[in-house]
Amino acid sequence: MTIEFTLLQDRPELLPVIAEWYFHEWGTAVPGHSLAVEREHLEPSDHGEDMPMVLIALEAGIPVATARIKRHERGEHPEREFWLGSVYVDPSHRGQGLAGLLIGELMSRAVELGICDVYLQTKVDDGGLYRRLGWLPLESILHERGFRVRVMRRAANFNAASVPAGSA
C-alpha cells in the first residue's frame, strides 16, 4: 500500500467525496443537517486561514481516508483551540493502520503551523486508537446529543512511535 497525502485546499475537486463520507458517517444523525451543509463546512476558507486543515490519504490517486484539525470543537473551554476530528477510513481500507498514518501526518503538519496541543472527543471511553497514539484523557462529558464522550489532549509534537506496541 503506497499512500500519498494531500490537503483538501490543494485538491478541491475531492470535496464532494469527503463531504459525502462525513455526512453518511456522522451527519445523518444530526437533525436538520444535510449534505449541502456538510459541503459548506468543508469549503476552503476565504480568510487566508489554515483551518480547518483537511488531510486526505490517497492510494493510486483515489481518496481512501481523511481527517481534519479545526478550531474550537467545544465552546465551554475556549482555551482548547485545536481539535482533531472527522477521522474516516474507507471501509475497504480499514484495519491496515491507515488512521494512525493519517493522524501522524496531520499532527506533523500541525507542528509546522506552530500548534502545540490538539484535543479530540471520542465515544470510546478508554480512548482506543487515540490513547495508543498518545492522547491522554481529560474528562468525560455529556455531548449535546445526549451521549457521553471522552475529551482527550495530546501535544502535537508527541512521538507516537515511542509508545510500546499494545499499550493503551
C-alpha positions as CSV (number, residue, x, y, z in Angstrom):
1,M,0.0,0.0,0.0
2,T,1.6,3.3,-1.2
3,I,-0.2,6.2,0.4
4,E,0.2,9.9,-0.5
5,F,-1.2,12.8,1.5
6,T,-2.8,15.9,0.2
7,L,-4.7,18.8,1.7
8,L,-8.3,19.4,0.5
9,Q,-7.4,23.0,-0.2
10,D,-4.9,21.7,-2.8
11,R,-7.4,19.2,-4.3
12,P,-10.8,21.0,-4.1
13,E,-12.3,18.5,-6.6
14,L,-12.2,15.9,-3.8
15,L,-14.6,18.0,-1.7
16,P,-17.8,16.1,-2.8
17,V,-16.2,12.7,-1.9
18,I,-15.1,13.9,1.6
19,A,-18.4,15.7,2.3
20,E,-20.3,12.5,1.4
21,W,-18.2,10.4,3.7
22,Y,-18.6,12.8,6.6
23,F,-22.3,13.2,6.0
24,H,-23.1,9.5,5.8
25,E,-20.8,8.6,8.7
26,W,-22.0,11.3,11.1
27,G,-24.3,13.9,9.6
28,T,-27.4,11.8,9.1
29,A,-27.8,11.6,12.9
30,V,-27.9,15.4,13.2
31,P,-31.4,16.9,12.9
32,G,-31.5,19.5,10.1
33,H,-28.1,18.6,8.7
34,S,-27.7,17.9,5.0
35,L,-25.0,17.0,2.5
36,A,-25.1,20.6,1.3
37,V,-24.4,21.9,4.8
38,E,-21.5,19.4,5.1
39,R,-20.1,20.7,1.8
40,E,-20.3,24.2,3.1
41,H,-18.3,23.3,6.3
42,L,-15.6,21.9,4.1
43,E,-15.3,24.8,1.7
44,P,-11.9,26.4,1.8
45,S,-11.7,29.5,4.0
46,D,-11.6,32.8,2.1
47,H,-10.0,34.4,5.2
48,G,-6.5,33.1,4.4
49,E,-6.5,30.8,7.5
50,D,-5.1,27.3,7.6
51,M,-8.1,25.9,9.5
52,P,-9.9,23.7,9.1
53,M,-7.0,21.6,7.8
54,V,-8.5,18.6,6.0
55,L,-5.9,16.0,5.1
56,I,-6.7,13.2,2.6
57,A,-4.9,9.9,2.1
58,L,-4.7,8.8,-1.5
59,E,-3.9,5.4,-2.9
60,A,-3.1,5.4,-6.6
61,G,-4.7,8.9,-6.7
62,I,-8.0,7.7,-5.1
63,P,-9.1,9.1,-1.7
64,V,-9.1,6.3,0.9
65,A,-9.1,8.2,4.2
66,T,-9.4,11.7,5.7
67,A,-9.1,13.6,9.0
68,R,-9.1,17.2,10.0
69,I,-8.0,19.7,12.6
70,K,-10.3,22.6,13.2
71,R,-10.7,25.3,15.8
72,H,-13.0,25.3,18.8
73,E,-14.9,22.0,18.6
74,R,-16.4,22.6,22.0
75,G,-17.4,26.1,23.3
76,E,-17.2,25.5,27.1
77,H,-13.3,25.6,27.0
78,P,-12.3,28.3,24.6
79,E,-8.6,27.8,25.6
80,R,-8.8,24.4,23.9
81,E,-8.3,25.8,20.4
82,F,-7.3,23.0,18.1
83,W,-9.3,19.7,17.7
84,L,-8.7,16.6,15.7
85,G,-11.9,15.2,14.2
86,S,-13.6,13.5,11.3
87,V,-11.2,10.7,11.1
88,Y,-12.6,8.5,8.4
89,V,-11.2,5.5,6.6
90,D,-13.0,3.9,3.7
91,P,-14.3,0.5,4.7
92,S,-12.2,-1.2,2.1
93,H,-9.0,0.2,3.8
94,R,-9.8,-0.3,7.5
95,G,-7.7,-2.5,9.7
96,Q,-4.4,-1.6,7.8
97,G,-3.1,1.1,10.2
98,L,-4.1,3.9,7.8
99,A,-5.8,6.0,10.5
100,G,-2.6,6.1,12.5
101,L,-0.5,7.1,9.5
102,L,-3.0,9.8,8.5
103,I,-3.2,11.2,12.1
104,G,0.6,11.2,12.3
105,E,0.9,13.2,9.1
106,L,-1.8,15.6,10.2
107,M,0.0,16.2,13.5
108,S,3.3,16.8,11.8
109,R,1.6,19.5,9.7
110,A,0.0,20.9,12.9
111,V,3.5,21.3,14.4
112,E,4.7,23.1,11.3
113,L,1.9,25.6,11.9
114,G,3.0,26.2,15.4
115,I,0.2,24.2,17.1
116,C,1.2,22.9,20.5
117,D,-1.8,21.0,21.8
118,V,-4.6,19.1,20.0
119,Y,-7.8,17.9,21.6
120,L,-10.4,15.4,20.5
121,Q,-13.6,13.9,21.7
122,T,-14.5,10.2,21.2
123,K,-17.3,7.9,22.3
124,V,-14.7,5.2,23.2
125,D,-14.2,5.8,26.9
126,D,-10.7,4.4,27.2
127,G,-9.6,6.4,24.1
128,G,-8.9,3.3,21.9
129,L,-6.7,4.2,19.0
130,Y,-6.2,7.7,20.2
131,R,-4.8,6.6,23.5
132,R,-2.4,4.4,21.7
133,L,-1.3,7.4,19.6
134,G,-0.6,9.5,22.7
135,W,-3.8,11.3,23.6
136,L,-4.4,11.5,27.3
137,P,-7.9,11.6,28.8
138,L,-9.0,14.9,30.4
139,E,-12.7,14.4,31.2
140,S,-15.9,12.5,30.3
141,I,-18.7,14.9,29.4
142,L,-22.3,14.7,28.1
143,H,-22.4,15.5,24.4
144,E,-25.2,17.9,23.3
145,R,-26.9,15.0,21.6
146,G,-27.2,13.0,24.9
147,F,-24.3,10.6,24.9
148,R,-21.1,10.6,26.8
149,V,-17.8,11.5,25.2
150,R,-14.2,11.3,26.4
151,V,-12.3,14.5,25.8
152,M,-8.5,13.9,25.3
153,R,-5.4,16.0,24.7
154,R,-2.1,15.4,23.1
155,A,1.0,17.6,22.4
156,A,1.2,18.0,18.6
157,N,4.8,17.0,18.6
158,F,4.3,13.8,20.6
159,N,6.2,10.9,19.1
160,A,3.6,8.2,18.9
161,A,6.3,5.8,17.6
162,S,7.7,5.8,21.1
163,V,4.6,4.2,22.6
164,P,5.2,0.5,23.1
165,A,3.1,-1.8,20.9
166,G,-0.1,-2.9,22.7
167,S,-0.1,-0.2,25.3
168,A,-3.2,1.7,25.9
